[in-house]
Amino acid sequence: TDVDAIRQALGYKMLDVYGISYGTRLALTVMRDFGKNVRSSVIDSVEPLDVDLIAGYIPNTQRVFKQLWDGCAADAKCNKAFPNLEKTFYDTVDKLNANPVTVKASDFTGQDPTQYDVVIDGNGLISFLFNSFYVTQLIPQLPALIYSAHNGKLDTIASFTVFYINEDKTISLGMYFSVNCQETVPFSSLDKVQAAANGVPKQIINYYMPGNAGEFDLCKQWGVKPSPAVENQAVKSDIPTLVMAGSYDPVTPPAYSKGVADELSKSYFVEIPDSGHGASLSSKCPFNIVVAFINDPTKAPNETCVKSIGAPKFVTTATIGQ
């Protein structure tokens, strides 16, 4: 409603809607409720209304981790430099949980030059790996960074940890819970979360389960009423829509985006094979596809450049910020 009120205040007849991550849920809702005022839509790294996001956190983490293990194993140079990557990672998680390491580090971007004592335990390593799939340019370096951690070299991971913590300051937890406690948590349950985690490595479950369970307890105290059932139903629309996904997305996997595209009669689905979360901003290729689509939403995207991207080009030496 706010989006359409802004449209009216600015005197626009129609909108082109562009949403990433949570913004896709907002975009889909605008398409559903004010579709007559939407000319086209671009939704990237899609959060479907009808998907149980709470139950999906743990298996989605496992999915993207496996994507990395398999991707490295399929790359001859990566597999030779970093064999048994999955076992090496979980062995290192166990080692660091038993004996955390403290490293002095600052934000690698230089925006916060303060030197912090950064404590890296196994859960911190899991968190680092998960968050790094939001930074597409970092994905090719992840096998090397995992092996560096295994060998006791944690400076780079500590620097990124400071960066990720600083990034967390830009997130409004109040808004997050005000939305999720209405639109997501009422349609999930702790039983569903536990069932979805079946078969996932214990290290991931031990890290994520307390927080996932805590959302249900917190929402009981948050003071918002559950949303109507429509907020848990797939959006159907004939608005021309470009739907994007990154193969290495840790939180909204390509299957989410593809499922939404299947419900939209005039949609085009494009998956970027080397991208993490926020595929449309990962390189010039996907962003140019977005621009071309908004210029003419009636034409199918030209995916020639996507075919030339391929899987991540893993490197044998990690260079911070590169």
C-alpha positions in Angstrom: 0.0 0.0 0.0 2.9 2.4 0.8 4.4 1.6 -2.6 1.2 2.5 -4.4 0.7 5.6 -2.3 4.2 6.8 -3.3 3.3 6.0 -7.0 0.3 8.3 -6.7 2.1 11.0 -4.8 4.8 11.2 -7.6 2.2 11.2 -10.3 3.3 8.0 -12.0 0.7 6.0 -13.9 2.7 2.7 -13.9 5.7 1.3 -12.1 8.5 -1.0 -13.0 9.2 -2.9 -9.8 12.7 -4.2 -9.0 13.2 -6.3 -5.9 16.1 -8.4 -4.5 15.8 -10.8 -1.6 13.2 -9.6 0.9 12.4 -6.9 -1.7 11.0 -9.7 -3.9 8.4 -10.5 -1.3 7.4 -6.9 -1.3 7.4 -6.8 -5.1 5.2 -9.9 -5.4 2.7 -8.4 -2.9 2.6 -5.2 -4.9 2.0 -7.3 -8.1 -0.8 -9.1 -6.3 -2.6 -6.2 -4.7 -1.9 -3.3 -7.2 -1.0 -5.3 -10.4 -3.0 -2.9 -12.7 -0.4 -0.2 -11.8 2.7 -2.4 -12.5 4.2 -2.4 -16.1 6.9 -4.9 -15.4 8.7 -6.6 -12.5 12.3 -7.8 -11.9 12.7 -10.2 -8.9 16.1 -11.5 -8.0 16.9 -14.1 -5.3 13.2 -14.6 -4.7 11.5 -15.1 -1.3 8.3 -16.8 -2.3 5.2 -16.1 -0.1 4.3 -19.8 0.0 7.7 -21.2 1.1 8.5 -22.0 4.7 11.6 -19.8 5.1 12.2 -20.8 8.8 12.2 -24.5 8.0 14.4 -23.8 4.9 17.3 -22.1 6.7 19.2 -25.3 7.6 18.6 -27.3 4.5 19.3 -24.3 2.3 22.7 -23.8 4.1 23.5 -27.5 3.5 22.5 -27.1 -0.2 24.9 -24.3 -0.9 27.7 -25.8 1.1 27.3 -29.0 -1.0 27.3 -26.8 -4.1 30.7 -25.6 -3.1 32.1 -29.1 -2.2 30.8 -30.5 -5.6 31.9 -27.4 -7.5 35.5 -27.7 -6.2 35.5 -31.5 -6.8 34.5 -31.0 -10.4 37.3 -28.5 -11.0 40.5 -30.4 -11.6 42.8 -27.6 -10.2 40.6 -27.0 -7.2 40.2 -30.7 -6.4 44.0 -31.2 -6.6 44.8 -28.2 -4.4 41.9 -28.7 -1.9 41.0 -32.4 -1.8 38.3 -33.7 0.6 37.0 -30.1 1.0 33.9 -31.1 2.9 35.7 -33.2 5.5 38.4 -30.6 5.9 35.8 -27.9 6.6 33.9 -29.9 9.2 37.1 -31.1 10.8 38.1 -27.5 11.1 34.7 -26.5 12.5 35.1 -29.2 15.2 38.7 -28.2 16.0 37.8 -24.5 16.3 34.7 -25.2 18.5 37.0 -27.2 20.8 39.7 -24.5 20.8 38.6 -21.1 19.5 41.3 -18.8 18.2 41.6 -15.0 18.8 42.9 -12.9 15.9 43.4 -9.2 15.7 41.7 -7.8 12.6 39.9 -4.8 11.1 37.3 -4.5 8.4 39.1 -5.3 5.1 37.3 -2.4 3.3 39.0 0.1 5.5 35.7 1.8 6.5 36.3 0.7 10.1 40.1 0.8 10.7 39.7 -0.2 14.4 41.7 -3.3 15.3 39.4 -5.8 17.1 40.1 -9.0 18.9 38.1 -11.4 16.8 37.3 -14.8 18.3 36.9 -17.5 15.6 35.3 -20.7 16.7 33.7 -23.4 14.6 30.3 -21.7 14.5 32.1 -18.5 13.4 33.6 -20.4 10.5 30.1 -21.7 9.5 28.8 -18.1 9.7 31.7 -16.8 7.6 31.1 -19.4 4.9 27.4 -18.7 4.8 27.8 -14.9 4.6 30.4 -15.2 1.9 27.9 -16.5 -0.6 26.4 -13.0 -0.5 29.7 -11.8 -2.0 29.9 -13.4 -5.4 33.4 -12.2 -6.0 34.6 -14.0 -2.9 33.2 -17.5 -3.9 36.2 -18.5 -6.0 38.4 -18.0 -3.0 36.4 -20.0 -0.5 38.1 -23.4 -0.9 41.5 -21.7 -0.3 40.2 -19.8 2.7 38.8 -23.0 4.2 42.2 -24.7 3.8 43.9 -21.6 5.3 41.6 -21.9 8.4 42.5 -25.6 8.6 46.2 -24.7 8.6 45.6 -22.1 11.4 45.7 -19.0 9.2 42.6 -17.0 10.1 43.6 -13.4 9.4 41.5 -13.0 6.2 38.5 -14.8 7.7 38.7 -12.5 10.8 38.8 -9.4 8.6 35.7 -10.5 6.8 34.0 -11.4 10.1 34.5 -7.7 11.2 33.0 -6.6 7.8 30.0 -8.9 8.2 29.3 -7.8 11.7 29.5 -4.2 10.6 27.0 -5.0 7.8 24.6 -6.5 10.3 24.3 -3.0 11.8 22.4 -2.0 8.6 19.7 -4.5 9.2 16.6 -3.6 11.2 15.8 -6.5 13.5 12.6 -4.7 14.6 11.4 -4.7 11.0 12.5 -8.3 10.5 10.5 -9.6 13.4 7.5 -7.4 12.7 7.3 -8.9 9.3 8.3 -12.5 10.0 6.2 -12.8 13.2 3.2 -11.9 11.0 3.9 -13.5 7.6 6.3 -16.4 8.1 6.4 -17.8 11.6 2.6 -18.5 12.0 2.8 -20.8 8.9 5.8 -22.8 10.2 6.5 -24.8 13.4 9.4 -26.1 15.3 8.4 -29.6 14.2 8.7 -28.6 10.6 12.1 -27.0 11.2 13.4 -30.2 12.9 12.0 -32.4 10.1 13.6 -30.2 7.4 17.0 -30.5 9.2 17.0 -34.3 8.9 20.2 -35.6 7.4 22.0 -32.2 7.6 25.5 -32.4 9.2 25.3 -32.0 13.0 27.6 -28.9 12.9 25.1 -26.9 10.9 22.2 -28.1 13.0 24.0 -27.3 16.3 24.8 -23.8 15.0 21.4 -22.8 13.5 18.8 -24.7 15.5 18.8 -22.6 18.7 18.3 -19.4 16.7 15.5 -21.0 14.6 13.8 -22.3 17.7 14.2 -18.9 19.4 12.2 -17.2 16.6 9.1 -19.0 17.7 9.6 -18.0 21.3 10.3 -14.4 20.4 7.3 -14.1 18.1 5.0 -15.1 21.0 6.2 -11.9 22.8 6.4 -9.6 19.8 2.8 -8.4 19.9 1.8 -8.7 16.2 -1.1 -10.8 14.9 -0.7 -13.5 12.3 -1.4 -12.4 8.7 -4.3 -13.8 6.7 -3.8 -17.0 4.8 -3.2 -15.1 1.5 0.3 -14.1 2.8 1.2 -17.8 2.6 -0.1 -18.4 -0.9 1.8 -18.2 -4.2 1.2 -15.1 -6.3 -0.2 -15.6 -9.8 0.1 -12.8 -12.3 0.4 -12.0 -16.0 2.7 -9.0 -15.4 5.9 -9.4 -17.5 8.5 -10.5 -15.0 12.2 -11.3 -15.1 13.0 -13.8 -12.4 16.7 -14.2 -11.5 18.6 -16.6 -9.3 22.2 -17.3 -8.3 23.4 -21.0 -8.3 25.4 -20.3 -5.1 22.6 -18.5 -3.2 22.7 -19.6 0.4 19.2 -18.4 1.5 16.9 -18.2 -1.5 18.0 -21.2 -3.7 17.3 -21.2 -7.5 14.3 -23.6 -6.8 12.5 -20.8 -5.0 12.9 -18.4 -7.9 12.0 -21.1 -10.5 8.8 -22.1 -8.5 7.7 -18.4 -8.5 8.4 -18.1 -12.2 6.2 -21.1 -12.9 3.2 -19.3 -11.3 3.7 -16.1 -13.4 2.3 -16.6 -16.9 4.6 -14.0 -18.6 7.9 -14.7 -16.7 11.4 -15.4 -17.8 13.7 -17.3 -15.5 17.5 -16.7 -15.7 20.0 -18.5 -13.4 23.5 -17.1 -13.0 25.9 -20.1 -12.5 28.7 -18.4 -10.6 26.6 -16.0 -8.5 25.6 -16.0 -4.9 22.7 -13.9 -3.4 21.7 -10.9 -5.5 22.5 -12.4 -8.9 21.4 -9.3 -10.9 24.2 -7.2 -9.3 26.9 -9.9 -9.5 28.4 -8.7 -12.8 27.7 -6.7 -15.9 26.0 -9.6 -17.7 23.0 -10.1 -15.5 22.6 -6.4 -14.9 22.5 -5.7 -18.6 19.8 -8.3 -18.9 17.8 -6.4 -16.3 18.2 -3.1 -18.1 17.2 -4.7 -21.5 14.2 -6.3 -19.9 12.9 -3.1 -18.3 13.4 -1.3 -21.7 11.2 -3.9 -23.4 9.5 -6.4 -21.1 7.8 -8.1 -24.0 11.1 -9.6 -25.3 12.6 -12.7 -23.9 16.1 -12.0 -22.4 19.2 -12.6 -24.5 21.1 -15.0 -22.3 24.2 -15.3 -24.6 26.4 -13.7 -22.0 25.2 -16.1 -19.3 26.4 -19.1 -21.3 29.9 -17.7 -21.3 30.0 -17.2 -17.5 30.2 -20.8 -16.4 30.9 -22.1 -12.8 33.1 -20.2 -10.4 36.8 -20.1 -11.4 38.3 -21.3 -8.1 41.7 -20.0 -7.2 44.5 -21.8 -5.3 45.5 -18.7 -3.3 43.0 -16.4 -1.6 43.6 -12.7 -1.8 41.6 -10.5 0.6 39.1 -8.2 -1.1 39.9 -9.4 -4.6 
